[in-house]
């Protein structure tokens, strides 16, 4: 029901600290038109900062905890809910609009600007303590989303009072002006985060700089435009609070690089050798010095372990190479390790590697440790590496262009990879395969996530590529049996090895159900035998989950 309109009083209630506490508000130091422009400019900047805080929480949570869809849903839903609470809470501050808005922006600048650093610190140093701290990053994510949402929501009622304080106008027109500036500011903040702040400053410094801008604009607006609405004591309190906030943010900015190095060592151990942020992801190399094994992490997830990688790559590549294999396509595999196994086979004429991260390819080509592990595969003239979106590349690839396709991609239940395990994607792969071609797919740990694994199988079959499943376990050399690798104490605090999968699952697909064999003309694998391959097929078959539907672009099922 719409309430009957009650005419607004001739002027807003005096702000907190107004001299005398009664009577008409003190005059502004500028003309009303200029004052109105300054308020709307403040709305614009504060809205941009607020959206940067939201996107920064989503990005960092996705990096630290995975599953970007879940993290975005949690952050945005909690924040929008909290904005409603903040708007209701701000009703009590309308009488003190100027002072209330100044204090609000100081708190928001401190909380939002420091949120990335605090969240990363909790992840790095408390993630492995168990109990409440085992979920510390998730609890903190919700806490930051709730707090920032309340503070952003409280801005609107106070800004409405301030813009009416400058010049009284129709409430509908004032709301339209306010929200127009707010939405345009959100657009600028939303574009600035991925295209300016993240690539040039990084998540930590970008958030701290955003908090600094937020604090400066909030303080300038109140202390510059509405200072006469405040008592002398209120002005000094607000100025002191903002100076402290700016000092804290500036100190954190100066220490950001040292903090990031310390946190990285807490996450990955003390033997971090390479840590770079490419255009796609964070790439970290550890070990490969003083006899320590080399490990490769992509966005915080262990992708290559020197002690076990050969078992994985031989199982992925070798069965697919039994048959014609002159032309080979590798999707992913920028580390060069799958290419190493392909190039061992006689008769290979061309290998195309399609890897979205050019930085990873450069590292695999030039880093002494990683290039030694891939046996300098990128120096082979038969190998051609390109950086492109896999979907776009396959659409422009001629039919029957490849004898073998190796899909060396992250697990399908990682959101960024889901589309590369869809029926549409496998339909493109079927088109580029030669009539007797074969496709090898890494489909995640079958023993730990059988439903995900067999959904990949159902998706391949829906695309006209029946498959045979097999698995290979990791190796515990001390016990001589398949087992999960022992956690590295240097990384346990971050939860990077909790829990480790018990093995890898693969699918070998073709237009007709393929035979699972090894190429007798190729050099003998170091870890794989016909007997272990047959045993891996029997182990995988025992985990089958029947009746699963295929995954598509519009209905992902992982």
Secondary structure as the mmCIF struct_conf table of DSSP 4:
data_model
#
loop_
_struct_conf.conf_type_id
_struct_conf.id
_struct_conf.beg_label_comp_id
_struct_conf.beg_label_asym_id
_struct_conf.beg_label_seq_id
_struct_conf.end_label_comp_id
_struct_conf.end_label_asym_id
_struct_conf.end_label_seq_id
HELX_LH_PP_P HELX_LH_PP_P1 UNK A 2 UNK A 5
HELX_LH_PP_P HELX_LH_PP_P2 UNK A 7 UNK A 9
BEND BEND1 UNK A 10 UNK A 11
HELX_LH_PP_P HELX_LH_PP_P3 UNK A 12 UNK A 15
TURN_TY1_P TURN_TY1_P1 UNK A 16 UNK A 17
TURN_TY1_P TURN_TY1_P2 UNK A 19 UNK A 20
BEND BEND2 UNK A 21 UNK A 24
HELX_LH_PP_P HELX_LH_PP_P4 UNK A 25 UNK A 28
BEND BEND3 UNK A 29 UNK A 30
HELX_RH_AL_P HELX_RH_AL_P1 UNK A 32 UNK A 65
HELX_RH_AL_P HELX_RH_AL_P2 UNK A 68 UNK A 89
HELX_RH_3T_P HELX_RH_3T_P1 UNK A 90 UNK A 96
HELX_RH_AL_P HELX_RH_AL_P3 UNK A 97 UNK A 126
TURN_TY1_P TURN_TY1_P3 UNK A 127 UNK A 128
BEND BEND4 UNK A 129 UNK A 129
HELX_RH_3T_P HELX_RH_3T_P2 UNK A 131 UNK A 135
HELX_RH_AL_P HELX_RH_AL_P4 UNK A 136 UNK A 166
BEND BEND5 UNK A 167 UNK A 167
HELX_RH_AL_P HELX_RH_AL_P5 UNK A 171 UNK A 192
HELX_RH_PI_P HELX_RH_PI_P1 UNK A 193 UNK A 197
HELX_RH_AL_P HELX_RH_AL_P6 UNK A 198 UNK A 220
HELX_RH_PI_P HELX_RH_PI_P2 UNK A 221 UNK A 225
BEND BEND6 UNK A 226 UNK A 226
HELX_RH_3T_P HELX_RH_3T_P3 UNK A 227 UNK A 229
BEND BEND7 UNK A 230 UNK A 230
HELX_RH_AL_P HELX_RH_AL_P7 UNK A 232 UNK A 254
TURN_TY1_P TURN_TY1_P4 UNK A 255 UNK A 255
HELX_RH_AL_P HELX_RH_AL_P8 UNK A 256 UNK A 268
BEND BEND8 UNK A 270 UNK A 270
STRN STRN1 UNK A 272 UNK A 277
BEND BEND9 UNK A 279 UNK A 280
STRN STRN2 UNK A 282 UNK A 286
BEND BEND10 UNK A 289 UNK A 289
TURN_TY1_P TURN_TY1_P5 UNK A 290 UNK A 291
HELX_LH_PP_P HELX_LH_PP_P5 UNK A 292 UNK A 294
STRN STRN3 UNK A 295 UNK A 298
TURN_TY1_P TURN_TY1_P6 UNK A 299 UNK A 300
STRN STRN4 UNK A 301 UNK A 305
TURN_TY1_P TURN_TY1_P7 UNK A 306 UNK A 308
HELX_RH_AL_P HELX_RH_AL_P9 UNK A 309 UNK A 317
HELX_RH_3T_P HELX_RH_3T_P4 UNK A 318 UNK A 321
BEND BEND11 UNK A 322 UNK A 323
BEND BEND12 UNK A 326 UNK A 326
STRN STRN5 UNK A 327 UNK A 332
TURN_TY1_P TURN_TY1_P8 UNK A 334 UNK A 335
BEND BEND13 UNK A 336 UNK A 336
HELX_RH_AL_P HELX_RH_AL_P10 UNK A 337 UNK A 343
TURN_TY1_P TURN_TY1_P9 UNK A 344 UNK A 344
BEND BEND14 UNK A 345 UNK A 345
TURN_TY1_P TURN_TY1_P10 UNK A 346 UNK A 347
STRN STRN6 UNK A 350 UNK A 354
BEND BEND15 UNK A 356 UNK A 356
HELX_RH_AL_P HELX_RH_AL_P11 UNK A 358 UNK A 366
HELX_RH_AL_P HELX_RH_AL_P12 UNK A 368 UNK A 373
TURN_TY1_P TURN_TY1_P11 UNK A 374 UNK A 376
HELX_RH_3T_P HELX_RH_3T_P5 UNK A 377 UNK A 379
BEND BEND16 UNK A 380 UNK A 380
TURN_TY1_P TURN_TY1_P12 UNK A 381 UNK A 382
STRN STRN7 UNK A 383 UNK A 386
HELX_RH_AL_P HELX_RH_AL_P13 UNK A 390 UNK A 395
TURN_TY1_P TURN_TY1_P13 UNK A 396 UNK A 396
BEND BEND17 UNK A 397 UNK A 397
HELX_LH_PP_P HELX_LH_PP_P6 UNK A 398 UNK A 398
TURN_TY1_P TURN_TY1_P14 UNK A 399 UNK A 400
STRN STRN8 UNK A 402 UNK A 408
TURN_TY1_P TURN_TY1_P15 UNK A 412 UNK A 413
BEND BEND18 UNK A 414 UNK A 414
HELX_RH_3T_P HELX_RH_3T_P6 UNK A 415 UNK A 421
BEND BEND19 UNK A 422 UNK A 422
HELX_RH_AL_P HELX_RH_AL_P14 UNK A 423 UNK A 432
STRN STRN9 UNK A 433 UNK A 442
TURN_TY1_P TURN_TY1_P16 UNK A 446 UNK A 448
HELX_RH_AL_P HELX_RH_AL_P15 UNK A 450 UNK A 462
TURN_TY1_P TURN_TY1_P17 UNK A 463 UNK A 464
STRN STRN10 UNK A 467 UNK A 473
STRN STRN11 UNK A 475 UNK A 476
TURN_TY1_P TURN_TY1_P18 UNK A 477 UNK A 480
STRN STRN12 UNK A 481 UNK A 482
HELX_LH_PP_P HELX_LH_PP_P7 UNK A 484 UNK A 488
HELX_RH_AL_P HELX_RH_AL_P16 UNK A 489 UNK A 492
TURN_TY1_P TURN_TY1_P19 UNK A 493 UNK A 499
HELX_LH_PP_P HELX_LH_PP_P8 UNK A 500 UNK A 501
BEND BEND20 UNK A 502 UNK A 502
STRN STRN13 UNK A 503 UNK A 509
BEND BEND21 UNK A 511 UNK A 512
HELX_LH_PP_P HELX_LH_PP_P9 UNK A 513 UNK A 515
TURN_TY1_P TURN_TY1_P20 UNK A 520 UNK A 521
BEND BEND22 UNK A 522 UNK A 522
HELX_LH_PP_P HELX_LH_PP_P10 UNK A 523 UNK A 525
BEND BEND23 UNK A 526 UNK A 527
HELX_RH_AL_P HELX_RH_AL_P17 UNK A 530 UNK A 541
TURN_TY1_P TURN_TY1_P21 UNK A 542 UNK A 543
BEND BEND24 UNK A 547 UNK A 547
HELX_LH_PP_P HELX_LH_PP_P11 UNK A 548 UNK A 551
BEND BEND25 UNK A 553 UNK A 555
#
